[in-house]
Amino acid sequence: MHHTNEMYEVRSKQKTLILLCLGVAIIIGLTSITYSGFATENNTLMQPGVTQNMSNTTNATNIVLVHGGWADGSGWNKQIPILRDAGHKVIAVQLPTQSLSEDVETVKRAINYIGGPVTLVGHSYGGAVITNAAHNNPNVTGLVYIAAFAPDEGQALGDFVNPANFPKELFLMDSGGFIYLNPEIFRENFAHDVTPEEADLMAIVQKPFNQSNFVAKSGPPAWKELPTWYQISDADRMIPPDVQRTFAQQMNATTLNLNASHASYVSHPNEIADFILNATKGK
């Protein structure tokens, strides 16, 4: 009887040990799966600048959007969903607009962050920025100008627009030498084909523009190295349409003409989005 009890105890202990081993194995297996999944996701998040990670996710050209003066990155809010739905990684940079050189460096960092290949898009002053940021940059494969400046080496914005030709009450300067567009006449000069509600919001969130940017000399232009696209706003009151046509012609750009204000990307979002998408395909 005593012997039988000992055998029973041994078997009970064996069963308990087996159950414990199975439990530990299950826990280890679940932990391994959870950790492995987290590690994979974290690796992607922690290394967004690695080109192969971005390309493997979308297998498409990445897009960097660059706003101009008296605007900010949120102005691309109508294009961003369309571009992302088409499978592209997108960044809309926020320029300090304190100096051309600083803005160029800001865009270069965004290009490195998202990884190539990149289609670089610039509106207005943003065109001067991408002209410099893409120079000798192997990640950039195409440039899209939206009613934008496209200076040659040694040229400045002031070579193409004269502040004296604008209403004298349009430009308001703060104590640091930064210029605002007068909110009272913002829409009629910058965005006359945008709804009053949208134009009012744009005037409120505008980033002041350092006056030194008008005289800053541009460096070697990337548009001499890369395929280019240029959207001309035929009703533009900030950059004369004839100046825009000259830019498009000098770079032999694929062009799109729109009967639009300077804020064409806001008033004609679908056309601009399609134009950018065509550029990513080399069309």
N, C-alpha and C positions, 0 to 999 in steps of 0.2 A: 504493500500500500504506500509505504514511504517512497519506494522507487518510482511508482507511478506518478506521485505528486511532483517529484523532481523532473521527470520527463515533461510533464505539463508546463512546469515553470519555464523550462528551457525553450519549449516550443512557443510559449507566449512571448518570451523575450525576443526570439527570432522574428516573430511576426511584427513585433513593435519596431525592431531594428529595420526590417524591410520597409515598413510604412514610413519610418522617419527618413530613410534613404530616398524613397520615392518622392516624399514631400520636398526634400532639399533639391532634388533633381528638377522638379517642376518649378520651384522658385528660381533656381539658377537659370533655367531655360527662359522663363518669362522675363527675368531681369536682363538677360542677354539680348532678347528681342527688343525690349523697350530701350535699352541703352544704345543698341546698334542703330535703331531708327532715329533716336535723338541726335546721336553723333553725326549721322549722315546729314540731317537737316542743319545742324549747327555748323558743320563744315562749309556748307553752301553759304550760310548767312555770314560767317566770319571771313570768307574770302570772296567777296563780290567782285573784286577786281580781276580775278583769274578768268581769262578769256574762255577756257574750255568749259568752265562751270556754266557760264551764261549761255554759251552757244549750244551746249548739250540740252539745256532746258527748253529753248525756243527754236533752235536751228534757224535763226533769222538775224538780220542786221539789227543792232541796237541803235537807239535814237536818242540824241541829246538835243534838247530844245533850249534856245538862248533868247531871252527877252531883250528888249531895247531900253532906251531911256524913258522915264516917266511911266514905267510898267513894272510888273514883276512876274515870277514864274507861274502864278495862278492864271494868267491870261491865256494859257494853253489848255485850260480845263475842258474845252470842248473837243480838242484834238486827242488828248491823252487816252480817253476810253476807246476811241476808234483805233488808235495805233496799237494799244495793248490787246484789243480784241483780235487784231490781225496777227498777233503772236510776237510782238516786239517788246523788248525791254526798253523802258523809257525813263529818262531823267529830265526834269525841267529845273535848270539851275537858278539860283538866286544871286544875281550879280550885286556886288557892293556899289557899283557905279561911282567909285571914288577916283579911279584912274584906269586907263586902258590896260596898262601892264598888269594891274591886280586882277582885272576882270578876265584877261587872257589866262592868267594862272588858275583862276577859279574854274574855267572851262576845261583846261588841261587836266586838272584833278578829277573832274567829273568823267572825262573820257577814260582816264586810267582806271577809275573806280568801276565803271560799267563794263569795260573791256571791249575789244574790237570784234568784228568790224563795226564801225560807227558811221551813221549818217548824221551829219551835224547841221542843225537848222538854226538860222538867226534872223530875227526881226529887227529892222531899223538899225540902231547902233549895234545890236547884236551881230549884224553882218560884219562890221569891222572887227569885232571880237573873234568870230569864227575864222575870219580871213587870216588872223595871226595865230590862233590856237591850233589850227590844223596844219600849219607849215611844218613839213618834215615829220609829221606824226603818222607812224605806220598803222595806227589803229583806225584812222579816218579814211573812208572810201568814197565819200561824196559830200558835197556842200549844197544846202538849200537856202536861198536868200528870199525872205518874205518882205517885200517893200523895204529893202535894206541897203545900207552902205556896203560897198565892195571896193575899198581904196587900193591903189597900187602902193608900192613901197615909197615912203617919203610923203605921202599925201595925208591930209587930215580932214575931219568932218567939215571944218570951216571952209575947205576948198570947194564944197558942193552946196552948202546952204549958208545964207547970210542972215543972222538974227535981225538985221535992220529991215528985212523984207516981211517980217511977221508983225502982227499988231503989237504995239509997244507994251500993252497991258497983259500980254500973254505970259511973259516970263517974270517970275517972282523969285528973288534971291534971298537966301537966309544969311545968317551972320558968318557961316563957314564957307561961303562961296558955292553953295549948292543951289541949283535952279529948280523950281517947281513950275508946272503949268498951272495957270490961273484956273481954279475949279469952275469959275463962272463961265468961262469960254473954252473949257477943255473939250467938250463934245464937238463944237462947231469947227474946231481946228484939228483935232486928233482923231475923232471917231464919229463923224457926222452921220454915218449910216448904221450906227449902233443905237439900240433903244436908249431913251433917256435914263432909265433905271440902271442899265448896265454901264453906261458912260459915267454916271454919277459915282457908281462904285469904283470904277477904274480911276477916277480922279481922286477919290479918297485914299486908295491904296498905292497910288503912284510913288515910285522911289525917286527922290530928288537926284538930279544929275549934276555932277561936278563940272563947273564951267571949263576946267582944264582939259576935259575930254574933247572939246571942240578943236583944240590946237595940237593934241598929241599926234605924233607922226606914226604912221603905220609901218610895220616891217614887211619883209618879203611875203607876198600874197600866196596863200595856199591854192587860190583858184587857178593859178598857173600850173598846178601839179595834178589837180583832181577834176573829175566830172562835176559839173555845176548845173543847178536849176535855179531859175529866178522868176518870182511872181511879181508882176508889175501892177501897182494900184493906179489906175488911170484917173481917179478922182482924189489923189493924195494931196493934202494941203500942208504936209510937213516936209517930205522929200519930193521935189518936183518930178512928175512922171517922166519928163525928158531925161533927167539925170538917171532915173532908174533904167530907162531904155539903154542909156550909154553903158551903164554897168553890165547889163545883160549882154550887150553886143561885144564888149571888150573881152569877156570871158567865154564867149560863144556858148552861152547857157541855153538849155532847154527852157522855154519861157511859157508863162501862163499870164494872160491879161485878164484882170477883173475890174469892173466898174466899181471900185471900192475906195474907201477912205484909207488912211494910214493904218488903221486897226483892222486890216482885212482878215486877219486870223480870228478875230472876234465876230465880224459881220458875215464872213463866208467860211464858217468852220469846216463844212463838209468838203468844199472844193480844196481848201488848204490841206486837209488831212489826206485826201486822195492824191494831191500833188506830192506830198511827202512820201506816201506809200509807193508811188510810181518811182520816185528817186531811189528808194531802197532796192527796187528791182532793176535799176539802171535804165528805166524807160524815159 
